[in-house]
């Protein structure tokens, strides 16, 4: 992946591609007027670079490396490794850590946690939320970063103390209203303070049912925030350190993955009108601009 200046020869085709494939509504358009104002959520950058598994792993340990970052998950319980919509737990913890500026977090009631992500507060929703917390609680996260010749590894659990609604099932009649809390591990607290990614909660809620698409959005947002004004980055779909290596685990053919990326972009565009990314005309690259420039908010 590398960045390219937005010169007259590069800016015009990129701008034209974005405007022709994804026409932006006028300022007074009822479509734009009905789009919810962004509500900020926060996610660990390491998990945006090396995402959690999309499907349930069959083993008790799982490793994924992309570029200069690697993530290893190890389960220490019988619930298995986190996967799929379990992403909402680090999203919840990261967001509340930023809002409350504290290692000890008031999570609110189970109803409030589900409502935050637009999940129906029914028996199935509560049961799955409990299972997600259990998988996260029994998992060790190991993040390795390489900076040239230097290797830095951090191993942690997301929280070290907890008081969650379902643990008091025998003593609490209205579990849905019990106010849960956790104390983050010092290592995860430092990870959030130093490496948090700000994302649009409305987009997250719209993609939560599709973990692969959500991972793509989180990673793309991080790349867009890192691109300098007046430049864009070119991410290869195939080859070394490509999007296929990062997101293509469920695809057998390159043409199917290219179509999958096109569909992911379409889904994101429906939720994020100013999405600053487009596939190159030859389908070999994903082109990403700074999401605030040159196209504005």
N, C-alpha and C positions, 0 to 999 in steps of 0.2 A: 504494500500500500504506500502511495506517495502522493504529495500534493503538487498541484500545477497552478501557476498564476492564471487569473482570469483576464487574459489579454483579449484584444478584439477578436482574434481568431478562435479562442476557446470559450469566451463568455457568451458570444452571440449564439453559437449552436446549442450550448447548454441551456441558456435562457429560453431559446426557441423550443427546445425539446420539452422543457418543463411546462411552458405556457401552452404548447399545442396539444400535448398528451393529457395535461391536467389543467384545463382552463380555470382560472380563479374567479369566483363570483365577485360581482361588483360590491362596493362598500355597503350599499343600501339593500343588497339582496336579502330576501327573507331567509335564504339558506344560511348566510353568515350570521344574521341576527339571532338565529335559533341555536347556534353552536354554543355549548356551555363555556363559560370563562374558565381558563386553565386553573386547576387546583394542583399544587405541586406535591409530588411524592418523591421519596428518596430511596435509592437502591445502591447496594455496594458495587463499586466499579468492577471489582474482581469477578463478581458473578455476572456482570454484563459482558466481560471479555471471555470468560470461560463459564458458560451457563450450566445450570443444573440439568440433569437428564430430563429429556422430554417424556420418555417412557420408563416404567419401573425397571431398574437394573436387576439382573438375576443373581448377582453376587453381592457380597457385603462391602466391597470396595470398588471405587470407580474413579478413573482419572481422565481428565481432558486437558489437552494443551493447545493453545492457540497463540502463535507469535511468541512474545517474551513473557507469557504468563501461563501457569498451569494450576489446575484445581484438582485436589484429591479429596474424595469423600470416603469416610470410613464409618460404618454403622456399628454401634456397640450394644444394640438391643435386638429385639425380635420383630420390630416394625419395618425393617428395611431402610433403604436410603430415600431421601427426599427426591421427588420427581414431579413433573407436570405442574398442577396448580399449587404445589407447595411453595412456589415462588412468592405467593402472597405473604408468607410469614416474614422473610427478610424485608419485603416491601413494607409491611406493617411496622416492623421494628425500626427500620431505617427512617421511615417517615416520622414516627413518634419520637425517636431520638433527636431529630432535628427540631421538632416542635417544642419538646419539653426540655431539651438541652440537659439531659441527665442520664446516667447509667441505669437508674431505677425508673422504670416506665409504668405508668398507669395505662393499661390497655383498654380500659372500659369494659363493658359487658360483652358477652359473646354476640349478642344482637348487634351492638355497635360495630364490632369488628366485621361481621358479615355485611352490614349495611355500608360500611366504608368502601367495599369493593363491589357493591351492587349484587350481592349473592342473597338468594331467598332465605329468610330466617326460619327455616322449617327443620324438622327432625333430621333430614338428610344433610342439610347444610351444617348443623351443629355437629353431627357425627363426623363428617369429613374434616371440619376445622379441628376437632380433637385429634384425629389421626394425623393431620399435618403437623400439629405441634409435637406430637410424640415422635414422628420421624425426625423432625428438626432437632428435638431435645437429645436424641440418642446418637446424633451424628457429629463427628469431628470434621472440621474443615481445615484443609492445609492449602495455603496459597503460596506458590513459589513465583518469584519475579526475577528475571535476568536483566541486568543493566551492564552490557558489555561482558566483561569477564566475571562480574560480581553476581552471585546468586544469593537471594534473600528469601527465606522461608518463614512463614508465620502459621502456627497451628493453634486452633481455637475452637471452642463451641460458641454458639450464638448467645446463650445466656447461662448463668451459673446458679441462679435462684429463681423460683417461680411460685406463683400462687394462682392457679388456673381453675376456672369454674368447674370442670368435670372432675377434678381431684376431690371436691367436697360433695360428691353426689349423695353420699349417705347422710350428710348433715344439713344440706341446703335444699329447700323446697323449690325455690324459683332460681334455678341455675342460670337461666338466660339473663337475669338481671345482676348476677354476682359480678363485682368489679375485679377483674383479673389484673395481675401485675407480674413483671419479670425484672430481674437485675441482669443487665448485659454483662458478658465477660469483658474484662478490661481490654483484651486483645481485639474483640469485635467492636467495642466502643471506639478504640483508637482507629480501627479500620474505617468506621463510619465517619469519624471526624476528619480523617485525612483523605479518604477516597470515596466520597458519596457522589452519586449521579442524580441530578434533578431531572425529573420526568413529569409528563402530564398525567395526572391520575385519571382523567376522563378517558384518555387513550388506553391506559392500563386496564381499566374496567372493561372497555370494549374488546380487548384482545385476550382477556384472562382465560377464556375458554379454549384458546389456541396457543399453547405454550411456545411452540416454535416461532409463530408470528410475533408473539410478545418478546421473545429473545431477540429477534431481528430488529424490532422497534427500539429496544433498550440499547443494543449495540450501535444502531444507526444514530440514535440521539447522542450517544457519547462521541461518536466520530464527528458529527456535525458541530458539537460544541468545541471540539478540539481544532477544527479547521480555522485558520486565520482569515480575517476579512479580506476579500479580494482574491481568494484562492478556492480551489476545490480539490477533493481527494478522489483518487481512482482506486477502487477496491476490485481486484480481479475475481471473477466468478469461479475460475478453475485454475489449477496449478498450485504452486507452493504458497502456503499461508493464504489460501483463497477462501471465499465464502462457502464453497462446496465442502472444504475440510471442516469448517466451523459449524455449518447448519445442514449439511447434506446427508446426515446419517440415515435418514428415512427414504432416500432416493437412490434408485439403481442406475438411472440414465441421466446424463448431463442435461438433455433437453427437458426432462421432467423437472429437474431442479431449477432450470432457467424459468420455466413456466411458474414454478412455485414461488420464486422471487418476485415475478411479475404480479402474482396474486397477492402476496404479502404487501407489496407496495400499494396495490389498489385498496386493500383493507385499511392500511394505515392512512391513506389519503382521504378516505371517507371520514376518519376521525380527526385528522390533523390536516387542515386545508392548506397549510403552508409547508407541507413536507418537502424538504429541500433535496430530495434524491430522485434519480431517474436512471434506468438502464441505458447504456450507450446504444447507439443505433445498431451496432454489430452484435449486441448481446454479450460482449466479453467483459464488461466492467459495470460496476455500480458507481455512479458519479454523485458525490455528496458535497454540497456547499455548506458554508456556515449558515445555521438555520435562522439567524437574524439578519443576514446580509448575503447577497444583495436584494433579497426578495421581501424583506420586512416581516413584521409580525402579522 
